[in-house]
Amino acid sequence: MYSGSSVTGTRRLARFVPSLLAAFLILLFILVDTHPATAAPLSAVRVNAIPAFARKYGMPCSSCHLAWPMLSPFGQAFKDNGYQMGNDRDAPIFQNPAYWPVTFRMTTFFHRENETHAAVDVGSGTLNGEGNLTTHGFDWSGLDFHTGGTLAKNISFYVLPSSDNTGAFHFETVFARLDNVGGTSWLNIKLGKFELDNLLSEKRILTLTNVAGVYTNYHFQPLTEINSPGIIPFSFGIGDNQAGLEVMGHSKDDRTRYSVAVLSSNDGSPGLPTSRSYGAFLTASQAFQAGSLGLQRVGVFDYIGEWPTLYQFSQDGAGVAGTGIGNKSYYRAGLIGQFYIKKYDLTAMYFHSSDSAYLGTGTAAGTALPTGAKSPSWNGALFESHFTYNPQFILIQRVELVRMSQQALPIDPTNLYIPGVSVPSANYGNEDVYTFGFRYYPFISSRAGFAYHTEYAFSHQVGAAPITGRNQDFSSLLIGFDFAF
């Protein structure tokens, strides 16, 4: 038996503990900071959550989210079905005319950023020295303006204008989808700019710091991939939304899933800025029930693409957009497992990636490669776990590791990195990222979402210091309010 007073006391304590922890971390990191604020913080990462769906169906956000914006298996099935429940509320014609499927999301916060061995000006020189850069203060994120749902039965859409924290907007997501083509869930066709069908969604990531607001393994590129004069800069991440056509299917219970997408090789940028080449993303997964432990899922993925290295035509010395040629290949492949044990869940991923030697050394096609150049390759691992104490409180932990298995240039331990010549070690560019945090949701409703968010992340990369070639560290602390309506 328990008394009403003990329950009230427990609830008060649950509300008080997150605030106490947050205040303690702020004081701790300000007190240990002995460096001047000499660097501007980066913009906060954008993530997806849309209470408009909860309002539409009269359900709390926790129906589709383990902890918003992270989806539950039910939420994943709802998304896969084109944001449809299979009832009268799916089509807009059955909705109250006053209903408008939109959600606004922002984050206000305190944060502290630190970068060791950053390139700085010393004396009369330009970027000829290194310094320890630290900044801290109060800030805000950009604005996400979500709208999505159904246009008619089995025709769905999603549009996300998103801004940085200065108010400069771009389209992060814009697509329309034909759902259940031919009356089967195995055929759904999407056209536009959208997130790749990653089981571990970067757009629904729970972490918000500048260090851990994206998955390192999704975006890692070797340090030798420099933007040499005269070539098209190579930048790609499977966490970035891409422009293309996706064919996706799933079983009725959403246990078996597949996706095949053909994408423009522009890393999601509008207007075809680089080339006329394409890439393909393929993924498949299978889920199974493990007794009372919960739903488990395993999957595979592979991105195979090409990137141009030079422009076919130029105007006034600048390459003509869309005329990139000299395509060179790259790929990102991996395995993923998502495992649930009651209130604990773990996502484990293995990555293997490789780029052409031309991309790895910043060399244009038709130009001789540096002596001894090879295609750089690397392996990665990710372990992300959550402990959901209750629907209102979740603990977050993540470890990411990247290990170079083959460098693009010969190894010369007697020298620092020399572009186009050599690297100092076999582990040059290896990276580790560690993240810890929690989110507390003081209420759960169908109208809005609010979370107290506290997070600390730290990254360490071998040899990344630009002048001395020392190891470089980044750390980020964020404490704030994450809200959506």
N, C-alpha and C positions, 0 to 999 in steps of 0.2 A: 504494500500500500504506500501511497505518497500523498502529500498534502498540497493544496493549491499554493500555499506560500512558498514551498520548495520549488515548485515549477516556475513561479514568478521570478524567484531569485536566480534560477538557472538561466531563464531567458534574459534577464538583465545582465548577467555575467557574459552570456554569448554576445550581447551587443557591445559590451564594454571592452572585452579582450582585443578585438581587432583594432579599435581606436588606440588602446594602450600600446600594442605592438607597433603600430604605425608611428606613433609619437616617439617611441623609443628609437626606432631605426633612423628617423630624421635627425634626432639629436646626436646619435652615434656617428653618423656619416659626416655631419657638419663639424663635429668636434675633432674627428681624426683628419679632416681636410686641412692641410697646411699650405696648399698651393693656390695661387691666384686664379681667378676665373678668366681664362684667356681663350676659350673656344666656345662657339655657339653650338647649342644642342641640335641634334637632328630632329626631323619630323617624326611624329608617332606613326606606327603602322596602322593600316586600315583593316578592319575586320567586319564580319557579317553577322547580323542578327536582326530579325524583323518581327516585332510584336504585332504588326498588322495581321499576320496569320492567326495569332492567338485571339485577337479581337474578332476576326472574321468567323472563327468557329466556336467562340465562347469557351476557350480552353486556356489554362495557365501556360506560361512559357515552358514550365518544367515538363509539359507533355512531350515536347520535341527536343528538349535540351537537357543533358546531364547537368550542365552548368553553362548558361548561355555565354558565348555563342556556340559552344561545342555541342554537336548533335548527339542524341541518343539513337539506338537502332530504330526506334519508331520514327524519329525525326528524319533519319536517312531514308527510310522507306517513303515517307511523305514527300521528300524532295525528289526521289527517284520517280515517283508517280506524277511528276509535274505539278507539285503543290496542290494535289487533289486528295480528298478523303473518300471520294466515291459516293457522295450524297448530294442533296439539293443545294447545299451551300457552295459547291464548287464553282458554278457558273455565275458571273456578275449579274445576270438578269434576275436572279433570285435574291439578290442582296438589297438591303435597305439603301435607297438612293444617297443617303448621307454618308454611307461607308466609303472611305477613300483609303486604298491599300498602301499607305506610306509609313515610313519610320525614319526618324531623325536620330543620329547617334553621335555623341561626342564624349571626350574624356578630359577632365580637368585634374591637374596633378602637380605635385612637387617632384622634381627629379634632380639627380646628381650624376654627372658624366665625367669619366676620367679616361685619358689616353696617354700611355707612356711612349716615349721616344717618337713623338710627332715631329714632322719637319717644320722648322721655324727659321726665320731670318736671324742671323747673328751679325752684329756690327753693320757694315754697309752691304753685306752679301744678301742673296736671295735664296731662301730654303737651303741654307748651307750648314744648319745645325739642327739639334733635336731638343725638345723640351717636354716636360710633363704637363699636359693640359687638363685643367679641371674647371668645371662650371657647375653651379647648382642654383635652383630657384624655382619659382612657380610658373606654370605654363599651361597650355591647352593643346589639344589635338586638332586636326582638321575635322570637317563635317562630312558624315556619310548620309546620303539622302536616298534611302532604299524604297523602291516600289516594285511589286511583283505579284504574281498570282495567275489567274486564268482569264483569257479573253473570251473563251467559249469552252465547251466540253472538249478536253484533250488538246487544247491549244493554250500553252502557258508562255509566260514572259518574265523577264527580270531586267530592270534598269537601275543602275547605281551611279549617279553623279557623285563624285567624291572630290573634296578639296584638301589642300594642305592647310596648315594653320595660319596662312596669310589670306585665305579665301580664294586661291587660284584653283578653279575646277577642271576636272577631266572626267571622262567616262571610264570607270573601273570595270564595269560589267554592263553589257547590253546584248540581250539575245532573245529570240523567240524559239519555241520548241513545239514540235508536233509529237504528242504523247500517244502511246498505245496504237501505233499505226497498224491498220488492218485488224484491230481488235486484240492485239497481243502486246503484252508488256515487254516482249523481247525486242521490240523495234521502236525506238524513240529517236527523233532527229532534231538536232539543235544547230542553229546558225547564228553566229555573232562573235562577240568577245566574252569569254567565259573562263572560269577556273577549270583546269584539267581535273579529271576524275581521280584525284588523289584521295585515298582512304584517310590519310592524315591531312586534313584541309588546312592550308596556311591562312585562308581567309576566315577561318573560324578558330584561329589560334587563341589560347587563353592568356598568353604572355604579351606584354605591351612595351617593354623597354626597347631602347635603341639597339641593344646587343641581342636580345632574344625575341624581338617582335617579328622575326622571320626565322625559318628553319635554315640553319647554316648549310646543311647538306643539299638543300634545294637550290642554292645559289653559288656554291663554292666554285671558284676557278683558280687554277694555279697562278702563282705570283709572276711567272714568266710571261703570262698573256698580256703583254703591254700593248698600248695603243700607239703603234709606230706610225710615223708620218706617211701618208699616202695610202694607208689601208683603211678598210671600214672597221670601226671598233666592234669587237665581239663581246656581246653581253647577253647572257641567257640564264633563266632560272625556271625550273618546272613549277615553282610556286607562283610565278607571275601568270596573270590571266592572259590567255592567248586568243588570237583571232582565227576562226576557222569553222569547220563543219564537224560535228560529232554524231556518231551513231552509237547509241547506248541501249542495253537491254538488261532485264533482270527477271528472276522468277517471281511468281505471285507473292511469295512470302519474303522476297528480297534477300534470300540466303545466297543465291548465285547471281553474280553481276559481271558484266563485261562492258568495255568502252573502247571504241576506235575513233580517233580524231585525226583529221588532216588539217594542218595549220600553216599559215604564212610564216616564213622565217624572218619575223621582225620583232620578236619578243613582245607581242601585244601592242606595238606602237601603231597609231593610225596613219593612213595616207601612204602606205607602202614606202617607207623612207629608205630602205636598203635594196631589196632584191625581189626577184620573181620566183624564188625557190620556196620549197615547202618542207615541212617536217611531219612526223607521225608520232602519235602517242597511243600506246596500247596498254590496257590493264584488264585484269580479271581477278576475281576473288570468290571465296567460298566461306560461308558462315555455318556454324554448327552449335547446337545446344550442348553444354557440358553439365548436365544435371542441374543442380540448384546453384551452380557457380555463375551461370549466365551465358550469354551468347558470345562465342569466340569467332574470330574471323582471320583468315590468312589470304594473302594475295601476292601478285607479281605485277611489275610495271616496267615499261621500256619506252624511252623517247629516242627516236632516231631522226637526226636532222642534218641540214647543211647550212653553212653561213658563207656569204660572199666575202671576198678579201679585197676586191678593188672594183671601181666603177668602170663601166664600158664607155660612158660619155661624161664629159664635164662641161660646165658653163661658167665662164669667168673664174676658172680655176677650182670650182667646187663640183663635186660629183652630182650627177643628175639622179634625183630620187627614183628608186625602183629599177635602176639599171645595173645593180651589182652583179658581178660575174666572178669567175674563179672560185666557185663554191668548194668548200672543204667540209668534211664530215665530223660529227661528234655524236655521242650518245650518253644517256643517263638511264641506268637500269637498276632494279632492286627487288627485294623481298620485304614484305611487311606482315606483322602479326599483331592483332589487337585482342587482348585477353582480359577477361573480367573475373574477379574473384570477390563476390559480394560487393562491398563498398570500395574495393581497390581495383584499379584498372591499369594496364601496362600496354603501351605501344612500343614495339621493337622493330627497327628497320635496318636493313643492310643495303648499302649502295655500292655500285661499281660504275665508274665513269671514265671516259676517254675522249680526248680531242685530237684532231689532226695535228701533225707536227707544225703545219703552217699556222694554225690558230694558236698552238702552244707557244710559238716563238714570235708571233706578230709579223709573219712574213707573207707577202702577197704572192698569189699564184703566178707562175712564170718566172719567179725570182729564185735564185739558188738558196736553199736552206742553209742555216749556219752549220759549220762542221760538227758532225756528231749529233745533230738534232734528231729527236725521236718523238713519237706521239706521247704526250703526257697522259698518265693514267693514275687513278687513285681509288681508294676504298673509304667508305664512310659507315658510321654506325650512329643510331639514335635510340635512346631509351627515355621515354616520357611516361611518367606515372602520375596518377591522381588518387587521392583518398577523399571520397565524398562522405564526410562525417554525417551530413544530412543534406537535403536539397538546398540549404541556404549557406553551407560552408564547405569549401573544397580546398585541399592542399595540392600544390603543383610542384613537380620536380622534373628536370630534364637534363640529360647529358648528351652532348653531340661530340663525335670524334671524326676527324678527317686525317687519313694517312696517305701520303704520296707513295705509289708503288713504282712509278717510273717518271723521272724528271725529263723535261723537254730538251735540256741542254746537258753537256758533260759536267761531271762533278769535279771541282777543283778546290779542295779544302784550304789551299794557301791564299785564296782570294775571296773577297765578298762577291755578291752577285754582280756579274758583268753582262748587261743585256746583249743577247745574241752571241754570247761566248760561253759562259759557264755559270753554274750555281755552286754554292759553298758546301752543300751536304745533300745526302739522299733524303733527309727529312725536311728539307727547305720548304716552308709553307704549311707544314702540318698544323692543324688547328684543333683546339679543345674549347668547348663552350659549356658552362654550368649555369643552371637557372633554378631558383627556388622562389616560391611565393604562395600567396593564398588569395582567395576571393570570398567575400561574405555578402550575401544578398539579404538585406533586411526585410524584404517582402517579395512575394511571388504572386503575380496577377496576370490577367490577360490584357491589361491596359499599357503597361510600361515595364521597363527593367532598370534596376539600379544595383551597383556593386561597389563595395569598398575593395580596392585593389592594392596589394602590396607585393613588390617583386624586386629581387636582386639578381643580376646576371653578370657573369665574368667570362671573358674570352682570352685565350692565349695562343699566339701564332708564332711559329719558329722562324726567325730570321727576317721578319717583316719590317723592322725599323728601316726607314728609307736611306739613312746616311751611314749609320754604323753597322747595319745588318744584325743588330741584336734582336732578341725576342721582343715582341710587342704585345701589350695587354690593353684590353678595354674593359671597363666596368660601368654598370648602370644600375641605379636605384630609382624606383618609381613608386610613389604612394599617392593614390588619388581616388576620384569618383568616376566610374564608368556608367553612363546612363543612356537609355534609349526610350523613345516615346513614339 
